[in-house]
Amino acid sequence: MSNTHSAITTAPDYVTHIAPYQAGKPIDELAREFNIDPASIVKLASNENPLGMPESARQAMLAAAASLGRYPDPNGFELKAVLSRRYGVPADWVTLGNGSNDLLEIASLALLSPGVSAVYSQYAFTVYRLATQARGARHIVVPAHEYGHDLDAMFDAISDDTRLLFIANPNNPTGTFLPAAQVEAFLERVYAQHGLGVTVMLDEAYNEYLEPELRFDSARWVERFPNLIVSRTFSKAYGLAGLRVGYALAQPGLTDLLNRVRQPFNVNTLAQAAAIAALQDDDFLQQSYAVNKSGKQQLVEAFDRMGLKFVPSYGNFLLVHVGDAARVNLELLKRGVIVRPVAGDGLPEWLRVTIGLPHENSRFIEALEAVRGQT
């Protein structure tokens, strides 16, 4: 028996049964596959910011490069200080992550194990399933309501062995949103019924794309509920997807647990410097919001014109029903347009399309119309 075979057979079943996360197809991979000029390819698959990174963050990163011979600050003192001031919470209530994805994994590592369960919604972010599976915990998947979270059903699904409950707001990949009053009432019910026994992880990766009148200060909820973790990312509206940096807000009891299992140096020097600059670049954030709002309208009008069903979105993407999504996706790829199939999320007839710059959206619309014209 080879060493490789032995290593596989000794892994826990709950690990060997994991279906690895499928990232959006890279531009270079598509270029090789179909012999397409990479410069002509439009990628609308990974919910990245089409503006790229802010110049303020780029300059901060370049300045920080002089210290790359040293390990990064393991506690992220400066970045935590800026976040502390922004959200009005003590710095030791902040946990940094290698993207908010890392924080989801850290929370699952701290709170889940074989013999306990996690609750999450059908059609919610796939990492909730992966993180639960990786800890050998039991999945409690609650049927969605109109492609979004059914909070009443999620509350009723909490079991005696439930330790972690995930909420994505706005939700990826469907784009649905729960108003503040609904989320707050849910948090009150969970804490009143279960106290510290059930931790709620509120994933707000797309928060900055919300209309101003829909935004709420979830940091104030963190002050009220010691069983709450709020996570956010710099990968979307702040344009730092390639640097991988996110953060979580929670009271010290939870941040202490998260930091016990967090990898040391999990946020690198360049990411910390860029995040500090980006967080203070309000002009860039406003531009990201404006570009996304107009681009969303561009896609909505096109889908309406084509008679395509879509889920109203509060993020920087739209979920659209195209029927034979595998065929449509392949034909789009042949035309140099990358979008995201979501069959793995239980939505085999849908595609998720990231909102891009006006010309990128137009390329996608033209390609989709051409593909539909073939049938």
C-alpha positions in Angstrom: 0.0 0.0 0.0 1.4 3.4 -1.0 1.8 6.2 1.5 -0.6 8.3 -0.6 -3.3 5.6 -0.4 -2.7 5.2 3.3 -3.1 8.9 3.9 -6.4 9.0 2.1 -7.9 6.0 3.8 -7.1 7.3 7.3 -8.9 10.6 6.8 -12.3 11.0 8.4 -15.2 10.2 6.2 -16.6 13.7 6.7 -13.4 15.1 5.1 -13.2 12.7 2.2 -16.8 13.4 1.3 -16.3 17.1 0.9 -16.8 18.5 -2.6 -14.1 21.2 -2.9 -15.1 24.8 -3.4 -15.3 25.6 -7.1 -14.0 29.1 -7.8 -14.9 31.2 -10.8 -13.0 30.2 -14.0 -9.9 32.3 -14.3 -9.4 34.4 -17.5 -6.2 32.7 -18.4 -7.7 29.3 -18.2 -10.6 30.2 -20.5 -8.1 31.8 -22.9 -6.2 28.6 -23.1 -9.3 26.4 -23.4 -10.8 28.2 -26.3 -7.8 30.0 -27.8 -9.3 33.4 -27.0 -7.3 36.6 -26.5 -7.2 37.2 -22.7 -7.7 40.9 -23.2 -11.0 40.3 -24.9 -12.5 38.2 -22.1 -15.1 39.6 -19.7 -15.2 38.0 -16.3 -18.5 38.4 -14.4 -18.2 35.3 -12.2 -16.7 36.1 -8.9 -18.4 39.2 -7.5 -15.2 41.2 -7.8 -15.2 45.0 -7.9 -15.0 46.0 -11.6 -13.1 49.2 -10.6 -10.2 47.2 -9.2 -8.5 48.4 -6.1 -8.5 52.0 -5.0 -5.3 54.0 -5.8 -5.1 54.9 -2.1 -4.8 51.2 -1.2 -2.3 50.6 -4.0 0.0 53.4 -2.7 -0.3 52.1 0.9 0.6 48.6 -0.3 3.6 49.8 -2.2 4.9 51.7 0.9 4.4 48.6 3.0 6.4 46.5 0.6 9.6 47.8 2.2 8.9 45.7 5.3 8.1 42.4 3.6 11.2 40.8 5.0 9.5 40.8 8.4 6.4 38.9 9.5 3.2 40.9 9.5 1.7 42.2 12.7 0.0 39.1 14.0 -2.6 41.1 15.8 -3.2 43.7 13.1 -3.0 46.6 15.6 -3.3 49.5 13.2 -6.1 47.9 11.1 -8.0 47.0 14.3 -7.6 50.6 15.5 -9.2 52.0 12.4 -12.0 49.4 12.5 -12.5 50.2 16.2 -13.0 53.9 15.4 -15.2 53.2 12.4 -17.6 51.0 14.3 -17.4 52.3 17.8 -16.3 49.1 19.4 -13.2 48.2 21.4 -10.3 46.9 19.3 -10.3 43.6 21.1 -13.8 43.0 19.7 -12.2 42.8 16.2 -10.9 39.6 14.7 -9.0 39.7 11.3 -9.3 37.1 8.7 -7.8 36.1 5.4 -11.0 37.3 3.7 -14.3 36.8 5.4 -14.2 33.3 4.1 -11.4 32.6 6.6 -13.6 34.0 9.4 -16.4 31.6 8.6 -13.9 28.7 8.8 -12.5 30.1 12.0 -15.9 30.3 13.6 -16.7 26.7 12.5 -13.4 25.5 13.9 -14.0 27.1 17.2 -17.6 26.1 17.6 -18.4 23.0 15.6 -17.3 19.3 16.0 -18.8 15.9 15.4 -21.9 15.5 17.5 -23.1 19.1 17.1 -25.0 20.9 14.4 -25.0 24.1 12.3 -28.1 25.7 10.8 -28.1 27.5 7.5 -30.5 28.2 4.7 -31.0 26.5 1.4 -29.3 28.6 -1.4 -27.0 30.3 1.1 -23.3 30.8 0.7 -21.7 27.4 -0.1 -18.9 27.9 2.4 -21.4 27.4 5.3 -21.9 23.8 4.0 -18.2 23.3 3.5 -17.2 24.6 6.9 -19.8 22.5 8.7 -18.7 19.4 6.7 -15.0 20.0 7.5 -15.7 19.8 11.2 -17.8 16.7 11.0 -20.9 18.5 12.3 -24.5 17.8 11.4 -26.1 20.0 8.7 -29.5 21.5 9.3 -30.5 23.0 6.0 -33.7 25.1 6.2 -35.8 25.5 3.0 -35.5 28.9 1.5 -38.4 31.3 1.2 -38.5 33.1 -2.2 -34.8 32.2 -2.6 -33.9 33.8 0.7 -33.7 33.1 4.4 -36.9 32.0 6.3 -35.9 33.2 9.7 -39.0 31.7 11.5 -38.2 28.3 10.0 -34.5 28.7 10.9 -35.4 29.5 14.5 -37.7 26.4 14.7 -34.9 24.3 13.2 -32.5 25.0 16.0 -31.8 21.7 17.9 -30.4 20.9 21.3 -27.0 20.2 19.6 -27.0 23.4 17.5 -23.9 25.6 18.2 -23.7 27.8 15.1 -26.2 29.5 12.8 -25.2 31.3 9.6 -27.1 34.2 8.0 -25.9 35.9 4.8 -27.4 39.4 4.4 -27.4 40.2 1.5 -27.3 36.5 0.5 -25.0 35.0 -2.1 -25.8 33.6 -4.6 -29.4 34.7 -4.7 -29.0 38.4 -3.7 -31.9 38.5 -1.2 -32.0 40.8 1.8 -33.5 40.7 5.2 -34.6 44.1 6.7 -33.1 45.2 10.0 -36.3 44.7 12.0 -36.5 41.1 11.0 -32.9 40.3 11.8 -33.0 42.1 15.1 -36.2 40.3 16.2 -34.6 37.0 15.2 -31.4 37.8 17.2 -33.6 38.6 20.2 -35.5 35.4 20.0 -32.4 33.2 19.6 -30.6 34.9 22.6 -33.7 34.8 24.8 -34.3 31.1 24.1 -30.7 29.8 23.8 -28.4 32.4 25.4 -24.8 31.7 24.7 -25.5 28.2 23.5 -26.1 29.2 19.9 -23.8 31.6 18.1 -25.3 33.5 15.2 -22.8 34.5 12.4 -24.2 37.4 10.4 -22.3 37.5 7.1 -22.4 41.0 5.7 -20.0 40.7 2.8 -22.2 42.7 0.5 -23.4 45.3 3.0 -21.7 48.3 1.3 -23.9 47.8 -1.8 -27.2 48.4 0.0 -29.2 51.4 -0.6 -28.5 54.0 2.2 -32.1 53.7 3.6 -31.6 49.9 4.0 -28.3 50.0 5.9 -28.2 49.4 9.6 -25.5 49.5 12.3 -25.0 45.8 13.2 -22.1 46.8 15.5 -24.8 48.0 17.9 -26.3 44.5 17.9 -22.9 43.1 18.8 -23.0 45.2 21.9 -26.4 43.8 22.8 -25.9 40.1 21.9 -22.8 38.3 23.2 -23.7 35.3 21.0 -23.4 37.3 17.7 -20.5 37.5 15.3 -20.7 40.0 12.4 -18.3 39.4 9.5 -17.4 41.7 6.6 -14.9 41.8 3.8 -12.6 44.1 1.8 -13.0 41.8 -1.2 -16.1 43.3 -2.7 -16.9 47.1 -2.5 -13.4 47.9 -1.4 -11.7 46.2 -4.3 -9.2 44.1 -2.5 -10.2 40.6 -3.5 -6.7 39.5 -4.4 -5.2 40.6 -1.0 -7.7 38.5 1.1 -8.6 40.5 4.1 -11.8 40.5 6.2 -12.9 41.1 9.8 -15.4 40.1 12.4 -16.9 42.0 15.3 -18.0 40.2 18.4 -17.8 40.5 22.2 -14.6 39.3 23.9 -15.9 35.9 24.9 -16.3 35.0 21.2 -13.2 36.8 19.9 -11.1 34.9 22.5 -12.4 31.6 21.0 -11.8 32.8 17.4 -8.2 33.9 18.2 -7.4 30.6 19.8 -7.9 28.7 16.5 -7.0 31.6 14.1 -3.7 31.0 12.2 -0.9 33.3 13.2 -0.1 36.0 10.6 -3.3 35.1 8.7 -3.5 38.7 7.2 -0.4 39.7 5.4 1.4 43.0 5.6 0.3 44.3 2.2 -3.3 43.4 3.0 -3.3 45.2 6.3 -1.8 48.4 4.8 -4.2 48.4 1.8 -7.3 47.7 4.0 -6.4 50.7 6.3 -6.3 53.0 3.3 -9.4 51.5 1.6 -11.5 51.8 4.7 -10.8 55.5 4.8 -11.4 56.1 1.1 -15.0 57.2 1.1 -14.8 58.5 -2.5 -13.9 55.1 -3.9 -16.6 53.4 -1.8 -19.2 55.8 -3.2 -18.0 55.3 -6.7 -18.2 51.5 -6.3 -21.8 51.9 -5.0 -22.8 54.1 -7.9 -21.2 51.9 -10.6 -22.9 48.9 -9.1 -26.3 50.6 -8.9 -26.3 51.8 -12.6 -24.9 48.4 -13.8 -27.6 46.6 -11.9 -30.2 48.7 -13.7 -28.6 47.9 -17.0 -28.9 44.2 -16.5 -32.4 44.4 -15.0 -33.6 46.2 -18.1 -32.0 43.7 -20.4 -33.5 40.7 -18.5 -36.9 42.4 -18.6 -36.5 42.9 -22.4 -35.6 39.3 -22.9 -38.4 38.1 -20.6 -36.0 36.4 -18.2 -36.9 35.7 -14.6 -34.4 37.0 -12.1 -34.2 37.5 -8.3 -34.1 41.2 -7.2 -30.6 41.6 -5.8 -29.2 43.7 -3.1 -25.6 42.8 -3.8 -23.2 43.3 -6.8 -24.6 40.4 -8.8 -27.9 39.1 -10.2 -29.3 35.5 -10.3 -31.1 34.9 -13.6 -33.1 32.0 -14.9 -31.9 30.8 -18.3 -33.3 27.2 -18.5 -30.5 25.0 -19.7 -27.8 26.8 -17.7 -25.0 24.4 -18.5 -25.5 24.9 -22.3 -25.9 28.7 -22.0 -22.8 28.9 -19.8 -20.7 26.9 -22.3 -21.9 29.1 -25.2 -21.1 32.3 -23.2 -17.6 30.9 -22.5 -17.0 30.3 -26.2 -17.8 34.0 -26.7 -15.3 35.1 -24.0 -17.8 35.8 -21.2 -17.4 34.2 -17.8 -20.4 34.0 -15.5 -21.1 31.7 -12.6 -23.1 28.4 -12.9 -24.9 27.7 -9.6 -26.0 24.1 -10.1 -23.9 23.2 -7.1 -26.1 25.5 -5.0 -29.2 23.6 -6.1 -30.0 26.0 -8.9 -29.3 24.1 -12.1 -31.4 26.4 -14.4 -29.8 29.7 -13.1 -26.7 31.7 -13.7 -25.2 34.3 -11.3 -23.8 37.3 -13.1 -21.5 39.8 -11.4 -22.3 43.4 -12.2 -19.4 44.9 -14.2 -18.5 48.1 -15.9 -21.0 49.3 -18.6 -19.1 47.9 -21.5 -18.7 44.5 -19.7 -22.4 44.4 -19.0 -23.1 45.1 -22.6 -20.8 42.3 -23.8 -22.6 39.9 -21.5 -26.0 41.1 -22.7 -25.1 40.8 -26.4 -23.6 37.3 -25.8 -26.7 36.1 -23.9 -29.0 37.5 -26.6 -26.9 35.7 -29.3 -27.0 32.4 -27.3 -30.8 32.7 -26.8 -31.2 33.4 -30.5 -29.7 30.0 -31.3 -32.7 28.1 -29.8 
